[in-house]
Amino acid sequence: MNPTSRFSSVLLFLVGFASLGVVVVFFSYASRIFTSFFIALVIVLTVSPVLFNLKKRGVPTWAAFIMTLLVLLAGILVFTVIVVGAGQQFINALPEYTAQTEASVSTIEANLAARGIDSLGFDSGAIAGLFDPGKILNQTSGFIQGLIEAISDVVLIGALVVFLLVDATAASSKMAAYISSDNPFFSRLSRYTVLIRRYIGITTIVGLVTGVLDTVLFSIIGVEFAILWGIIAFLFSFIPTIGFWFAAIPPTILAYLQFGFPTALLVFFGIVIINGFAENIVKPRYMGVGLDLSFFMVFFSVVVWSAILGSIGAILALPLTLAFKVLILEGDENGRWFFDLISDKKNNVSAEVENRE
């Protein structure tokens, strides 16, 4: 007799749902610490092969560790300085853009009223409010502020990277017995790390190229805060399918406020061409396989992890969701239906990655 048969499915669902709520609240309450840890963990998972390759080439362990660490910390510091500086400039300039958006909405409302919209029973003010770009700019400001707060803990992130990198050098010898014994969990963990390394590595390279090209485009046209929007495009490249659409909206609105509708269209289509080509052609070609998550699950995970961890949750959403999918759901026969439901394909991408390795 199955011991769980004594409990109704409704009770089990309620207990599981309540437990999930406790976990979500706990993550939200300690989001600052967990965010720093997740950032450091993703960084170490991505760069640890560089450390191992240096050791294979005959570089002493201590020298390989120091070289990898110095490059990492320098990159983190430079990125933090650029994001904080450019982001703070945009936040300081937001009141000026808010005034421009209010004037734009007033103009739209006046044009609608002049064309007799109110006489047809519609509220021209409410309709004009739907086209208020100030709301999006305020949300963008909130995202940038949250991003600044997340990466401003550069000392904590740096310390976590150091300790995780130290443990990474000894992890293979510690786990050798478990890996060689074909432990199912460690087999899934190995596939997960391979997939994340490939995804983060290729996305970083492609995202850097698209971010630079976007920055050049914005600079040529004259859109303000071109570097900031290039960085946003780079970060949002870590959100498959929908990321570059989100990244296209703020600079398009800014171009509209600065130069008008034709220039805004030019900026928008320029981003779509550059980022769309990278997202749909370049990245799939080099990755070989995707993350095997449905379109809805990508969007839903971004929303959920953003609510739990703040702005940086949108960037970390896919690695965290994939960890839950591969490490937990794949090993649970009772939850296999949910594993298949949130997958993009019928085949198991994790197995494909394992075979390719």
C-alpha positions as CSV (number, residue, x, y, z in Angstrom):
1,M,0.0,0.0,0.0
2,N,1.3,3.4,-0.9
3,P,1.9,5.3,2.3
4,T,0.8,8.6,0.7
5,S,-2.6,7.0,-0.2
6,R,-3.8,7.8,3.4
7,F,-3.7,11.5,2.5
8,S,-6.1,13.1,0.1
9,S,-4.6,14.7,-3.0
10,V,-6.2,18.0,-2.0
11,L,-4.4,17.9,1.4
12,L,-1.1,17.1,-0.2
13,F,-1.6,20.0,-2.7
14,L,-2.5,22.4,0.1
15,V,0.6,21.4,2.2
16,G,2.8,21.7,-0.9
17,F,1.4,25.0,-1.8
18,A,1.8,26.3,1.7
19,S,5.4,25.1,1.8
20,L,6.0,26.9,-1.5
21,G,4.7,30.1,0.0
22,V,7.0,29.8,2.9
23,V,10.0,29.3,0.6
24,V,9.0,32.3,-1.6
25,V,8.6,34.6,1.5
26,F,12.0,33.4,2.8
27,F,13.7,34.1,-0.5
28,S,12.0,37.5,-0.7
29,Y,13.0,38.4,2.8
30,A,16.6,37.5,2.2
31,S,16.7,38.4,-1.5
32,R,19.8,40.6,-1.1
33,I,21.9,37.7,0.2
34,F,20.5,35.1,-2.2
35,T,20.9,37.4,-5.2
36,S,24.5,38.0,-4.5
37,F,25.0,34.2,-4.0
38,F,23.2,33.3,-7.2
39,I,25.2,35.9,-9.2
40,A,28.5,34.6,-7.8
41,L,27.4,30.9,-8.4
42,V,26.5,31.6,-12.0
43,I,29.8,33.4,-12.6
44,V,31.9,30.6,-11.0
45,L,30.0,27.9,-13.0
46,T,30.7,29.8,-16.2
47,V,34.4,30.5,-15.6
48,S,35.6,27.4,-13.7
49,P,36.5,25.6,-17.0
50,V,39.0,28.4,-17.6
51,L,40.7,27.6,-14.3
52,F,40.8,23.9,-15.1
53,N,42.1,24.5,-18.6
54,L,45.0,26.6,-17.2
55,K,45.8,23.7,-14.8
56,K,45.8,21.2,-17.7
57,R,48.2,23.4,-19.6
58,G,50.7,23.1,-16.8
59,V,50.0,26.3,-14.9
60,P,50.3,25.8,-11.1
61,T,47.0,25.7,-9.3
62,W,47.7,28.8,-7.3
63,A,48.8,30.7,-10.4
64,A,45.7,29.6,-12.4
65,F,43.5,30.5,-9.4
66,I,45.0,34.0,-9.1
67,M,44.9,34.7,-12.8
68,T,41.2,33.6,-13.1
69,L,40.3,35.5,-10.0
70,L,41.9,38.8,-11.0
71,V,40.3,38.8,-14.4
72,L,36.9,38.0,-12.8
73,L,37.1,40.7,-10.1
74,A,38.3,43.3,-12.6
75,G,35.4,42.5,-14.9
76,I,32.9,42.7,-12.1
77,L,34.3,46.0,-10.8
78,V,34.3,47.6,-14.3
79,F,30.8,46.4,-15.0
80,T,29.5,47.7,-11.7
81,V,31.1,51.2,-12.1
82,I,29.6,51.5,-15.6
83,V,26.1,50.4,-14.6
84,V,26.0,52.4,-11.5
85,G,27.3,55.6,-13.2
86,A,25.1,55.4,-16.3
87,G,22.1,54.2,-14.4
88,Q,22.3,57.0,-11.8
89,Q,22.5,59.6,-14.6
90,F,19.3,58.3,-16.1
91,I,17.5,58.2,-12.8
92,N,18.6,61.8,-12.2
93,A,17.3,62.9,-15.6
94,L,14.0,61.1,-15.2
95,P,12.0,64.1,-14.0
96,E,12.8,66.0,-17.2
97,Y,11.6,63.1,-19.3
98,T,8.5,62.8,-17.2
99,A,7.6,66.4,-18.0
100,Q,8.1,65.7,-21.7
101,T,5.8,62.6,-21.5
102,E,3.1,64.6,-19.8
103,A,3.2,67.2,-22.5
104,S,3.1,64.4,-25.1
105,V,0.0,62.8,-23.5
106,S,-1.7,66.2,-23.3
107,T,-1.1,66.7,-27.0
108,I,-2.5,63.3,-27.8
109,E,-5.6,64.1,-25.6
110,A,-6.1,67.4,-27.3
111,N,-5.9,65.8,-30.8
112,L,-8.4,63.1,-29.8
113,A,-10.8,65.7,-28.4
114,A,-10.5,67.8,-31.5
115,R,-11.6,64.8,-33.6
116,G,-14.7,64.3,-31.5
117,I,-13.7,61.2,-29.5
118,D,-15.6,62.5,-26.4
119,S,-18.8,63.0,-28.4
120,L,-18.7,59.3,-29.3
121,G,-18.8,58.4,-25.6
122,F,-15.1,57.7,-25.1
123,D,-12.9,59.5,-22.6
124,S,-10.1,61.1,-24.6
125,G,-8.0,61.5,-21.4
126,A,-8.2,57.8,-20.6
127,I,-7.3,56.8,-24.2
128,A,-4.4,59.2,-24.2
129,G,-3.2,57.7,-20.9
130,L,-2.8,54.4,-22.6
131,F,0.0,55.9,-24.7
132,D,1.8,57.5,-21.7
133,P,5.5,56.6,-22.2
134,G,6.2,58.0,-18.7
135,K,4.9,54.8,-17.1
136,I,7.4,52.7,-19.0
137,L,10.2,55.0,-18.2
138,N,9.3,54.9,-14.5
139,Q,9.3,51.1,-14.6
140,T,12.6,51.2,-16.4
141,S,14.0,53.5,-13.7
142,G,12.8,51.1,-11.0
143,F,14.5,48.2,-12.8
144,I,17.7,50.1,-13.1
145,Q,17.5,51.2,-9.5
146,G,17.0,47.5,-8.4
147,L,19.9,46.5,-10.7
148,I,22.2,49.1,-9.1
149,E,21.2,47.9,-5.6
150,A,21.9,44.3,-6.5
151,I,25.3,44.7,-8.0
152,S,26.4,47.4,-5.6
153,D,27.1,44.6,-3.1
154,V,30.3,44.1,-5.2
155,V,32.4,43.3,-2.1
156,L,30.0,40.5,-1.0
157,I,29.8,39.2,-4.6
158,G,33.6,39.3,-4.9
159,A,34.0,37.4,-1.6
160,L,31.5,34.8,-2.6
161,V,33.3,34.3,-6.0
162,V,36.6,33.8,-4.2
163,F,35.3,31.1,-1.8
164,L,33.2,29.4,-4.5
165,L,36.2,29.4,-6.8
166,V,38.4,27.9,-4.1
167,D,35.8,25.1,-3.5
168,A,35.5,24.6,-7.3
169,T,39.2,23.6,-7.5
170,A,38.5,20.7,-5.1
171,A,35.0,19.8,-6.0
172,S,35.9,17.3,-8.7
173,S,38.0,15.2,-6.3
174,K,35.4,15.4,-3.5
175,M,32.6,14.3,-5.8
176,A,34.6,11.7,-7.9
177,A,33.2,8.7,-6.0
178,Y,29.6,9.8,-6.5
179,I,30.1,10.7,-10.1
180,S,31.8,7.4,-10.9
181,S,29.0,5.5,-9.2
182,D,26.4,6.8,-11.7
183,N,24.5,8.6,-9.0
184,P,21.3,9.9,-10.8
185,F,21.4,13.3,-9.0
186,F,25.0,14.0,-9.8
187,S,24.4,12.9,-13.4
188,R,21.6,15.5,-13.7
189,L,23.8,18.1,-11.9
190,S,26.6,17.4,-14.4
191,R,24.2,17.9,-17.4
192,Y,22.9,21.1,-15.8
193,T,26.3,22.6,-15.3
194,V,27.3,21.8,-18.9
195,L,24.1,23.4,-20.2
196,I,24.4,26.5,-18.1
197,R,28.1,27.0,-19.0
198,R,27.3,26.7,-22.7
199,Y,24.3,29.0,-22.4
200,I,26.0,31.6,-20.3
201,G,29.2,31.5,-22.3
202,I,27.6,31.8,-25.7
203,T,25.0,34.3,-24.5
204,T,27.7,36.5,-23.0
205,I,29.7,36.7,-26.2
206,V,26.7,37.2,-28.4
207,G,25.2,39.7,-25.9
208,L,28.4,41.7,-25.8
209,V,28.5,42.0,-29.6
210,T,24.8,43.0,-29.8
211,G,25.2,45.4,-26.9
212,V,28.1,47.1,-28.6
213,L,26.2,47.3,-31.9
214,D,23.2,48.7,-30.2
215,T,25.3,51.3,-28.4
216,V,26.9,52.3,-31.7
217,L,23.4,52.6,-33.3
218,F,22.1,54.8,-30.4
219,S,25.3,57.0,-30.5
220,I,25.0,57.6,-34.2
221,I,21.3,58.5,-34.0
222,G,21.9,60.6,-30.9
223,V,19.8,58.8,-28.3
224,E,20.9,59.8,-24.8
225,F,22.4,57.2,-22.4
226,A,23.5,55.0,-25.3
227,I,25.9,53.0,-23.1
228,L,23.2,52.3,-20.6
229,W,20.8,51.0,-23.2
230,G,23.6,48.8,-24.7
231,I,24.1,47.3,-21.2
232,I,20.4,46.7,-20.8
233,A,20.4,45.0,-24.2
234,F,23.3,42.8,-23.1
235,L,21.6,41.8,-19.8
236,F,18.3,41.2,-21.5
237,S,20.0,38.8,-24.0
238,F,20.0,36.3,-21.1
239,I,16.2,36.2,-21.4
240,P,15.4,34.1,-24.5
241,T,12.8,35.2,-27.0
242,I,11.3,38.1,-25.1
243,G,14.4,39.8,-23.7
244,F,15.3,41.9,-26.7
245,W,11.7,43.1,-27.0
246,F,11.8,44.5,-23.4
247,A,15.3,46.0,-24.1
248,A,13.9,47.8,-27.2
249,I,11.2,49.7,-25.5
250,P,13.1,52.3,-23.3
251,P,15.5,53.6,-26.0
252,T,12.6,53.7,-28.5
253,I,10.6,55.9,-26.1
254,L,13.6,58.1,-25.5
255,A,14.2,58.5,-29.2
256,Y,10.5,59.5,-29.6
257,L,10.8,62.1,-26.9
258,Q,14.0,63.5,-28.4
259,F,13.4,63.4,-32.1
260,G,9.9,62.3,-32.8
261,F,8.1,59.2,-34.2
262,P,10.2,58.5,-37.4
263,T,13.4,58.3,-35.4
264,A,11.8,56.2,-32.8
265,L,10.8,53.7,-35.5
266,L,14.3,53.7,-36.8
267,V,15.7,52.9,-33.4
268,F,13.1,50.2,-32.8
269,F,13.7,48.4,-36.1
270,G,17.4,48.7,-35.7
271,I,17.2,46.9,-32.4
272,V,14.9,44.3,-33.8
273,I,17.3,43.6,-36.7
274,I,20.5,43.5,-34.6
275,N,19.1,41.6,-31.6
276,G,16.6,39.5,-33.5
277,F,19.3,38.2,-35.8
278,A,21.6,37.3,-32.8
279,E,18.8,35.7,-30.8
280,N,17.2,33.7,-33.6
281,I,20.1,32.8,-35.9
282,V,23.5,33.3,-34.3
283,K,22.8,32.0,-30.8
284,P,20.9,28.8,-31.8
285,R,23.6,28.0,-34.3
286,Y,26.4,28.0,-31.7
287,M,24.4,26.6,-28.8
288,G,23.1,23.6,-30.8
289,V,20.2,23.1,-28.3
290,G,18.1,25.5,-26.3
291,L,17.0,25.5,-22.7
292,D,14.0,23.3,-23.5
293,L,11.5,25.6,-21.7
294,S,8.2,26.6,-23.2
295,F,7.6,30.2,-24.2
296,F,5.1,30.6,-21.4
297,M,7.5,29.2,-18.8
298,V,10.2,31.6,-20.0
299,F,7.8,34.6,-19.5
300,F,6.4,33.2,-16.2
301,S,9.8,32.5,-14.7
302,V,10.9,36.0,-15.5
303,V,7.8,37.5,-13.7
304,V,8.1,35.2,-10.7
305,W,11.8,35.5,-10.1
306,S,11.6,39.3,-10.6
307,A,8.9,39.4,-7.9
308,I,11.0,37.3,-5.5
309,L,14.6,38.6,-6.1
310,G,13.9,42.0,-7.7
311,S,15.4,43.3,-11.0
312,I,18.3,40.9,-11.1
313,G,15.7,38.0,-10.8
314,A,14.8,38.7,-14.4
315,I,18.4,38.0,-15.5
316,L,18.8,34.9,-13.2
317,A,15.3,33.5,-14.0
318,L,16.3,31.0,-16.6
319,P,19.3,29.4,-14.7
320,L,17.2,29.1,-11.6
321,T,14.1,27.7,-13.4
322,L,16.3,25.3,-15.3
323,A,17.9,24.1,-12.0
324,F,14.4,23.4,-10.6
325,K,13.4,21.6,-13.8
326,V,16.5,19.4,-14.3
327,L,17.6,18.8,-10.7
328,I,14.2,18.3,-9.1
329,L,11.4,17.6,-11.6
330,E,13.5,15.3,-13.8
331,G,14.2,13.0,-10.9
332,D,10.6,12.8,-9.6
333,E,8.5,10.3,-11.5
334,N,5.3,11.7,-10.0
335,G,6.3,15.1,-11.3
336,R,7.3,14.0,-14.7
337,W,4.1,15.3,-16.3
338,F,5.0,18.8,-15.1
339,F,8.5,18.4,-16.5
340,D,7.1,17.6,-19.9
341,L,4.5,20.3,-19.7
342,I,7.0,23.2,-19.2
343,S,9.4,21.7,-21.8
344,D,9.6,23.2,-25.3
345,K,10.2,19.9,-27.0
346,K,9.2,16.3,-26.5
347,N,12.8,15.1,-26.4
348,N,15.1,15.7,-23.4
349,V,17.6,18.4,-24.0
350,S,19.6,17.5,-21.0
351,A,20.2,14.1,-22.5
352,E,21.3,15.8,-25.8
353,V,23.8,17.9,-23.9
354,E,25.2,14.8,-22.1
355,N,25.6,12.9,-25.4
356,R,27.4,15.9,-27.0
357,E,29.8,16.0,-24.2
